[in-house]
């Protein structure tokens, strides 16, 4: 349901950046219900004083209000400092979504304000001469399960690459494995521009056509031996 759709269903009219309509919770003859959207959420408010719960209940009775599906956390990826102390985490949910929390005073707090950003699995990669750079934490964990040192930066394909990340990888051989889609490749090229000249060797590994990411590649029955052999073949050098 969108603000426009709800306003149409209630015979509302535009007002500022939103809409006004008659409130369904009382005998409203002068439109008093504001309807707006913010951060992907539908917002309604009766300006004559109806309780919010009553407004929502009245909209539900008309079939005009849907509860958002409850999110269930299905995976947590903790980012730590060099000694392994937690700094922040990325939580993956179903239905598919992500949110981030920082670790403050022994507890997890929503948001990332004033948080030192690091690469994922930092204690492992600072000891590794060869590091795989994937787009997301799931792929990092897949590579680790097959015996490889791997990392990523929180935020996916749109996350800003920081100079601190480049410094962490300095002097290492880095193999970038993009997700097999335009945003993944755009991200990989952008990151490689930052790394070139700062790492000992830099390569981009092409996944076969039709394979979304390295996790899908392994799930299709491939092995670490095949990956090593293909890396010794003809991946792109940067």
C-alpha positions as CSV (number, residue, x, y, z in Angstrom):
1,X,0.0,0.0,0.0
2,X,1.3,3.5,-0.9
3,X,0.2,6.9,0.3
4,X,-1.2,7.6,-3.2
5,X,-3.2,4.4,-3.2
6,X,-4.6,4.9,0.3
7,X,-5.5,8.4,-0.5
8,X,-7.3,7.3,-3.6
9,X,-9.2,4.6,-1.7
10,X,-10.3,7.2,0.9
11,X,-11.2,9.8,-1.8
12,X,-8.4,12.0,-0.4
13,X,-6.7,15.0,-2.0
14,X,-3.1,16.2,-2.3
15,X,-1.8,18.3,0.6
16,X,1.8,19.5,0.7
17,X,4.0,16.4,0.2
18,X,1.3,14.0,1.1
19,X,-2.5,13.8,1.2
20,X,-5.5,14.6,3.4
21,X,-8.6,12.3,3.7
22,X,-11.6,11.7,6.0
23,X,-10.5,9.7,9.0
24,X,-12.2,6.3,9.0
25,X,-12.1,6.2,12.9
26,X,-14.8,8.9,13.4
27,X,-17.6,10.7,11.6
28,X,-15.3,12.9,9.7
29,X,-16.8,15.6,7.4
30,X,-13.8,17.8,7.2
31,X,-10.7,15.7,6.1
32,X,-8.5,15.4,9.1
33,X,-6.4,12.3,8.2
34,X,-2.9,13.1,6.9
35,X,-1.3,10.4,4.8
36,X,2.5,10.5,4.0
37,X,5.4,8.2,3.3
38,X,8.9,8.3,4.9
39,X,11.8,5.8,4.5
40,X,9.5,3.4,2.7
41,X,6.9,3.4,5.5
42,X,3.2,4.6,5.3
43,X,2.4,7.2,7.9
44,X,-1.2,8.2,8.9
45,X,-2.4,10.6,11.6
46,X,-5.8,11.9,12.6
47,X,-5.5,15.6,13.5
48,X,-8.7,15.7,15.5
49,X,-7.4,13.4,18.1
50,X,-8.3,9.8,17.2
51,X,-6.0,7.3,18.8
52,X,-3.5,5.8,16.3
53,X,-4.6,2.3,17.2
54,X,-8.2,3.2,16.4
55,X,-7.2,4.7,13.0
56,X,-5.2,1.6,12.1
57,X,-8.1,-0.7,13.2
58,X,-10.6,1.2,11.1
59,X,-8.3,1.0,8.0
60,X,-7.9,-2.8,8.6
61,X,-11.7,-3.2,8.8
62,X,-11.8,-1.7,5.3
63,X,-9.0,-3.9,4.1
64,X,-6.8,-0.8,3.6
65,X,-3.9,-1.6,6.0
66,X,-1.4,-4.4,5.8
67,X,1.0,-5.3,8.5
68,X,4.6,-5.5,7.4
69,X,6.0,-9.0,7.4
70,X,7.9,-9.7,10.6
71,X,11.6,-9.9,10.1
72,X,13.6,-12.8,11.4
73,X,17.3,-12.6,11.8
74,X,18.9,-15.6,10.0
75,X,22.6,-14.7,10.1
76,X,24.9,-12.3,12.0
77,X,28.3,-11.2,10.7
78,X,30.5,-9.6,13.4
79,X,33.3,-7.2,12.4
80,X,36.1,-7.0,15.0
81,X,39.4,-5.2,15.6
82,X,42.8,-6.8,15.2
83,X,42.5,-8.6,18.5
84,X,39.0,-9.9,17.8
85,X,37.0,-7.5,19.9
86,X,33.6,-6.8,18.3
87,X,33.0,-3.4,16.7
88,X,29.8,-3.8,14.8
89,X,27.7,-6.5,13.0
90,X,25.6,-6.9,9.9
91,X,22.4,-8.9,10.4
92,X,20.6,-10.6,7.6
93,X,16.9,-11.1,7.8
94,X,14.1,-13.0,6.1
95,X,12.2,-11.6,4.3
96,X,15.6,-10.7,2.8
97,X,17.0,-7.5,4.3
98,X,20.0,-6.2,6.2
99,X,20.6,-3.9,9.2
100,X,23.7,-2.9,11.1
101,X,24.4,-2.5,14.8
102,X,27.4,-1.2,16.6
103,X,28.8,-2.7,19.9
104,X,28.7,-0.2,22.7
105,X,29.2,-0.8,26.4
106,X,28.7,-4.6,26.1
107,X,25.5,-4.4,24.0
108,X,24.4,-4.0,20.4
109,X,22.9,-0.6,19.4
110,X,21.2,0.2,16.2
111,X,23.1,2.4,13.8
112,X,26.8,3.0,12.9
113,X,27.5,6.5,14.2
114,X,31.1,7.1,15.1
115,X,32.1,3.5,14.4
116,X,35.6,2.6,13.3
117,X,35.1,0.7,10.0
118,X,37.2,-2.3,9.2
119,X,37.3,-5.2,6.7
120,X,35.4,-8.4,7.7
121,X,37.5,-11.1,9.4
122,X,40.2,-8.6,10.1
123,X,42.4,-10.8,12.4
124,X,42.6,-13.5,9.7
125,X,43.4,-11.3,6.7
126,X,46.1,-9.3,8.3
127,X,48.0,-12.6,8.7
128,X,47.2,-13.9,5.1
129,X,49.5,-13.3,2.1
130,X,46.6,-14.1,-0.3
131,X,43.2,-12.6,0.3
132,X,39.9,-13.1,-1.6
133,X,37.7,-10.0,-1.8
134,X,34.0,-10.8,-2.2
135,X,31.0,-8.6,-2.3
136,X,29.2,-9.9,0.8
137,X,29.7,-11.7,4.1
138,X,27.9,-14.9,2.9
139,X,30.5,-15.4,0.1
140,X,33.3,-14.7,2.6
141,X,32.1,-17.5,4.8
142,X,31.8,-19.8,1.8
143,X,35.4,-19.2,0.8
144,X,36.5,-19.7,4.4
145,X,34.7,-23.1,4.6
146,X,36.8,-24.1,1.6
147,X,40.1,-23.0,3.2
148,X,40.6,-19.6,1.8
149,X,41.3,-16.3,3.6
150,X,38.6,-13.9,2.5
151,X,37.0,-10.5,3.4
152,X,34.5,-7.9,2.4
153,X,33.3,-4.4,3.5
154,X,29.9,-3.9,5.1
155,X,27.3,-2.5,2.9
156,X,27.4,-4.5,-0.3
157,X,28.0,-3.2,-3.8
158,X,27.1,0.4,-2.9
159,X,29.4,0.7,0.2
160,X,32.1,3.3,0.0
161,X,35.6,1.9,-0.2
162,X,37.8,3.5,2.5
163,X,41.5,4.2,2.4
164,X,41.8,2.2,5.6
165,X,40.7,-0.9,3.7
166,X,43.4,-0.4,1.1
167,X,46.0,0.0,3.9
168,X,44.9,-3.3,5.5
169,X,45.4,-5.1,2.2
170,X,48.7,-3.4,1.3
171,X,51.4,-5.8,0.1
172,X,49.1,-8.8,-0.2
173,X,47.9,-10.7,-3.3
174,X,44.2,-9.8,-3.7
175,X,41.8,-11.7,-5.8
176,X,38.5,-9.9,-6.4
177,X,35.4,-12.0,-7.1
178,X,32.5,-9.8,-8.1
179,X,28.9,-10.8,-8.0
180,X,28.0,-11.6,-11.6
181,X,25.8,-8.6,-12.3
182,X,26.3,-5.0,-13.3
183,X,26.5,-3.5,-9.8
184,X,28.9,-6.2,-8.8
185,X,31.3,-5.5,-11.6
186,X,31.0,-1.8,-11.2
187,X,31.9,-2.2,-7.5
188,X,34.9,-4.5,-8.4
189,X,36.3,-2.1,-11.0
190,X,36.0,0.8,-8.5
191,X,37.7,-1.1,-5.7
192,X,40.5,-2.3,-8.1
193,X,41.2,1.3,-9.0
194,X,41.9,1.9,-5.3
195,X,44.0,-1.2,-4.8
196,X,46.2,-1.0,-7.9
197,X,49.7,-0.1,-7.0
198,X,49.1,-0.7,-3.3
199,X,48.9,-4.5,-3.3
200,X,51.5,-7.0,-4.4
201,X,49.3,-8.6,-7.0
202,X,45.7,-7.8,-8.0
203,X,43.4,-10.0,-10.0
204,X,39.7,-10.1,-10.9
205,X,38.2,-13.6,-11.2
206,X,35.4,-14.1,-13.8
207,X,32.6,-16.4,-12.7
208,X,31.0,-18.4,-15.5
209,X,27.9,-17.0,-17.1
210,X,24.8,-17.8,-15.2
211,X,26.5,-18.1,-11.9
212,X,25.5,-15.3,-9.5
213,X,28.3,-15.5,-6.9
214,X,31.0,-17.7,-5.6
215,X,28.6,-19.4,-3.1
216,X,26.5,-20.5,-6.0
217,X,29.6,-21.7,-7.9
218,X,30.6,-24.0,-5.0
219,X,26.9,-25.0,-4.5
220,X,26.9,-26.2,-8.1
221,X,29.4,-28.9,-7.2
222,X,32.8,-27.2,-7.8
223,X,35.7,-27.5,-5.4
224,X,38.7,-25.6,-4.0
225,X,41.0,-27.6,-6.3
226,X,39.0,-26.3,-9.3
227,X,39.2,-22.8,-8.1
228,X,42.9,-22.9,-7.6
229,X,43.4,-24.5,-11.0
230,X,41.3,-21.9,-12.7
231,X,43.2,-19.1,-10.9
232,X,46.4,-20.5,-12.3
233,X,44.8,-20.3,-15.7
234,X,43.8,-17.0,-17.1
235,X,41.9,-14.8,-14.7
236,X,42.1,-11.1,-15.5
237,X,45.2,-9.3,-14.1
238,X,44.9,-5.7,-13.2
